[in-house]
């Protein structure tokens, strides 16, 4: 009897020792009785964690105890806020917050000094924290489909940024800080409220893809013609009536393009003054020859 009693006592103490802090029911279901670290996937390049489409309305607390995670996908949930604890994941290289209900990003995002890729598209953001500019390694940033109308001036510090998507927002003009981002090769500002493109656009000397479709742009600046690296220029669905004579300098544009994915000059659905519509129908070479001859005669 004494032996049996001591066995039972030992079992109950073991159960007690194994028992950790009680998790909320939905977090417990997310883990399915596993250790949080078991959700991590160790690939060739990154230690990653994917919590995509889990119906989450808040981030699980166990997440902030996984500092080794480098690639984190929290997209397509119903997250309303990302807590300051995000700053604990300072090894993050890729962070996907797209498709949530976020109204702001925590200033602690600036602690993610290794971050190279950030997706915060399809949220409810009205502004971006200036602390994001502390992520000096950032190369890819998508803030599309939000309600942003301006960017912090400190964005000039994001000198490694190569791809920037600001489409489907509320920009009336291109933020001045963008013209300091000399490494940009992709810039998407489609579906905003732009009325013009500043002459300063010429400072984006490495730009290859420039999309400003579906805005209210009336003219293209002459300086745009000096970005000779351009391979895709999309100005579809604007209010453009004339084209700058020096447009023929953009020799890397291969064709007049109609498919949104094709490289070339996208100029459809603009009220071009005659004879430009007929000239455009003839193709890019015909258009460039027309503009070159026009310039020579002026």
N, C-alpha and C positions, 0 to 999 in steps of 0.2 A: 504493500500500500504506500509506504513511504517513498519507494522508488518511483511508483506511478505518479505520485503527487509532484515529485521533483521534475519529472519529464514534462508534465502539463504546464508547470510553472515556467520551465525553460522555453516551451513553445510560445506561451503567451508573451514572454519578454522579447522573443525574437520578432514576433508580429509587431510589437510595439516599436521596436527599433527600426524596422523597415518602413514604418509608416511616416511619410513626409508631410509637409504642409498641404492641406486640402486645397485642391484646385477648383476653380469654378467649373460647373458641369460641362460647359461647351469646350473649355480648354482640355478637360479630361477626355472628352470624346475625340478631340483633335489628336491627342497623343495615343489614344486607344491602349492605355496602360503601359506605353513605352516610355523610356527615358527621352527627354527632349533632344539629346545629342544623336539619338537614333534616326531623327528626321533629316539629319545632315547627309548630303551626298558629296563624296570626295572625288572630284574629277581630276583630269590631268592638270587643269589650270587653277580651278577654284574649288573652295569648299562652299557648297551652295545649299540654300533652303528655299523651297517653293511652297507658299501657302496661297496659291492662286485659287479664286472661286471657292472659298471656304465659308462664305456667308458671314464673315466676321464684321462686327460693328465696332470692335475695339481690338487693339493688338494684344496678343497673349503675353502675360508677364514673363513666362519662361524664355521668351525670345531674347530678352536683355541679358540673360545669363549664358549666351552663346557668342562670346567675343571672337571666336575663330571664324565665324561666317564671313565670306567674302562676296557672295552673290546672293541677294535676297529679293524674292519676288512676292509682293503683297498685293498684286494687281487684281482688279475685278472682284472687290469685296464691297462692303458698305462702310469703310472706315471714315470717321468724321474728324479724327485727330490723331496725329503721331506724337507721342509723348517725348519730353526732353531726353528720356533714356536712350533714344536713338543714338546719341553721342557716344554711348558705350561701345557701339559696334564700329570701332575705329579702323578695322581692317577691311571694311566694305569697299569693293571696287565697282560693283554694279548694284544699283538699287532701283527697283521697279515699284512705283506707287500708283501707276496708272489705273484709271477706271474705278475711282473711289468717290468719296463725298468730302474731300478735304477742303477746308476753307483757308488754311494756312499751313506753312511748313515751320517746324520748330527752328529757332535760331541755332540750336545745338547741331544742326546739319553741318555747320561750319567746322565741327570737330572731325568730320570724316575726311581727313587729309589724303587718303588713298583713293578717294572716289573718282572714277573715270567716266562712268555712265549713270545718268539719272533720268528716269522717266516719271514725270508727274503730270502727264497729260490726262485729259478727261476727268477733271476734278472741278472744284468750285473756287479756285484760287483767284483772288483779286490783286494780290501783290506777292512779291518774292522777297524773302529776307536778305538783307545785305550780307549777312554772314555766309551765304552760299559762295560768295566770291573768295572765301578762304580756302575753298576746295580747288587749289591751284592745278591739280592734275586732271581736272574735269575736261573731257574730250567731246562727249556727246550729251546734249541736254534737250529734252522735249518737254515743253510747257503748253503744247497745243490743246485746244478745246477747254479753255478756262475763261476767266473774265478779267484778264490782266490788261492794263492800259499803259503801264510804264515799268521800267526796270531801274534798279539802283545804279547810281553812277559807278559804284565800286566794281561793277561787272567788267570794267576795263582790265581788272586784274586776272581775268580768266584767259590768260594768254595761250593756253594749250587747247582751247575750245575749237573744235573743227566742224561740228555739226550742231546747228541750232534750229529747232522747230518752234515757232511762235504762232503758227497758223490758228485760225478760229479763236481769236481773242478780240480785244477792243482797242487796238493801237490806232491812233489817228495819224501819227508820224513814226518813222523808224527811230527808236531811241538812239541818242547820240553815242552812248557807250558802245554800241554794236560796231561802229566804224573803227574802233580801236582794236577789234579782235582780228588781227591780221592773219591768224592761222585758219580762219573759217574757209571751208571749201563747200559747205552746204548751208543755205539760209532760206527758210520757208516762212513767209509772212502772208500767205494766202488767206483770204476770208477774214480780213480785218476791216478797218475804216480808213485806210491810207488814202490821202489825196495827192501825195507827191513823193518823190524819191530825192533826197538831198544830194547835192553834188559830191558830198563827202563819201559817197558810196565807192568812189574810185580807190579809196584806201584799202578796200578788201581785195588785195592783190592776188590772193590765192583762190578766190571764189570760182567754183566750177558749176554749181547749181544754184540758181537764184529764182525763187518762185514768189510772185506777188499777184497771183491771179485773184479774181473776185474782190477787187477793191474799187476805189473811186479815182484812180490815177488818170490824170488828163494828159500829161506829157512825160517823156522819158528824158532824164538829164543827159547832156552830151558826155559827161564824165563816165557814164555807164559804158560807153563805147571803148574806154581805155582798159577795161578789165578783160584783157585778151585771153585769160584762162577760161572764160565762160564756155561751157559746153551745152548747158540747158538754161534758157531764159524764158520763163513763163509769165506772160502779162495778159493772158486770156481774161475775158469778162471784166474789162475796165472801161474807161471813157477816153481812150487815146484816139486822137484825130490825125496826128502827124508823127513821123519818126525822125530821129536825129540823123543828119546826113552821114555822120561818121560811123553809123551802125555796121558798115561793111568791114570795119576793123576787127569785128568779132569772128575771126576766121575759123575758130574751133566749133562754131555752131554748124552742124552738118546739113541741116535741112529746115524747111518749114515743117513743124511737127504738129500733128493732130491728135495722136495718142498721148494721154497725159504722162505715160512712162517713158516716152521717146525723148532722146536728146535732140536739141535743136531750138528753133525760135517758135514759141507758141504765141500767136498774135490774134487768135480767133475771137469773135464776139466783141469787137471794138468798132466804134463809128469812124473808121478811117476815111479821110477825105480822098476824093478821086484825084489821081488815078490809082492810088495805092491798093484798093481792093483787087483790081485787075492785075496789077503788078505782082502782088502776093500770090495770086493764083498761078502765076508762072513759075513759082519756086524761089528758093533762096538766092540762087545765082542771078536770076533776073532782077530780084529786088535789090541785091547789093550793087549790081551794075547800074541800075537806075539811080540809086542814091549817090554812087561815085560820080556819075556824069552830072547829076544835079549840083553836086558840090563844085565840080570843076567849072561849071558855067556861072556860078554865083561869085 
